[in-house]
Amino acid sequence: LRGRKLADWSCFDCSDRNPCDPLYEEGLFYYPRCSNITQFVQCGNATQCFIETCPSGLHWNTEKLACDYPQPTSTPSMGPTLEPSAMPSLKPTSAPSSEPSYIPSATPSSMPSA
């Protein structure tokens, strides 16, 4: 394995894609795990290979060599537009009442009552 670039193998495990025996890249002890973005491979002493799991909600970030919050993988399909939407706005849940309210207003009226 020694001498291959990470581009040759983009993911690893502790069996047929073991980066630890011998060490895939000198001085590098952490590698992305195949088929599971919440796990990574950690190399120990004497060619030991361990599968480690990121804390809940985190994914392995190969650039940072650490567990990190997931990054968006795509951009939104539609950007903002200046044109109004063809979809109607939500309708009110009930029609206004023609009866007066029995709850007094907090501000006095400028019009005398009849």
N, C-alpha and C positions, 0 to 999 in steps of 0.2 A: 504493500500500500504506500509506503513512504515515497515521496516525490510526486504523487498525484496532486492535482489542484482540487480545491473544494468544488469547483465547477464540474469536475468529473463525477463526483458523488455529492448530491445535494442533501442526502439524509443518511442516517446511520442507525445501527442497533448493536446489540452485544453478541450477535451471531455471525452471519455472513458479511455484514457491513460494519465490522468492529473497528473503530478508529484507534483503539488503544494498544493493539498488539500486532506490529509495533505502532508507536504513536504516529498517527496520520500526518500531523503537521507539528513540527518541533515547537514546544512551548504552548501549544493549544490543548486544553484539557476538557473543553465543553463543545458539544456538537448537536445539531438538530436531530431529533428522533424521526424515523420514518413512520408515516401514517398516524402520527399523533402530535398535534401542535402544542399540546399542554405538557408534553414531556421532552426531556433532553437526555443526551448521553454524557456521562461524566467519567473521565479516565482517572484512575487512582495510581498508586505506586505499583510497581512490578506488573505492569500491563493489565491491571484490574479494570473492568468495565462495569458501570452501574447505570441503570435506567432511573432517572429522577423525575419527579412530578412537580410542576409549578403549583403554587397556591391557587385556590379556587378563583376562577375568573381571569387568570393570567395565562398568557401564551409565551412560548419560548421565542426570544428575539435574538436571532443570529448575529445581527450587527452589534448589539449591546452585550452579547454573551450573558444574558440575564432574563429572568421572567419579567414580562412587561404587560401592560394593558393592550388588548387587541387593537390593531390599527385597521382603519377602513381599507378595504381592498379595491373599491371602485368609487367612481364619482357619481353623483346623482344623475339620473337620466334626463331630467328637465331642469333648466335654469330658470331664473325669474323672468317674467315677461311684462311688458307695459300694457298688454291687452287684458281686458277683463275676462274672467272665466265664463264659460258657457253654462257652468253648473249654477243653479239658483242657490241663494242663501237659505239657511235654515229658517223655517217659518216659526212664528211665535207659538208657544204651546197652548195658549188660550187667547180668545179675542178680548179686546178691551170691553170693560163693562160700561153700560150707560147709566148705571146706578151710582150715586155718590158714595164715596168712601166714608166709613164711620171712624176712621183713624184720623185724629186731628193733625194738622200740619205743624211743623216746628217753627215756621215763620208766619207772622201775621199777614193777612191779605190786605192789599191796598184798596180793594173794592168793598164798600159796605154790603152786608148781607141783606137779602130781601125779606 
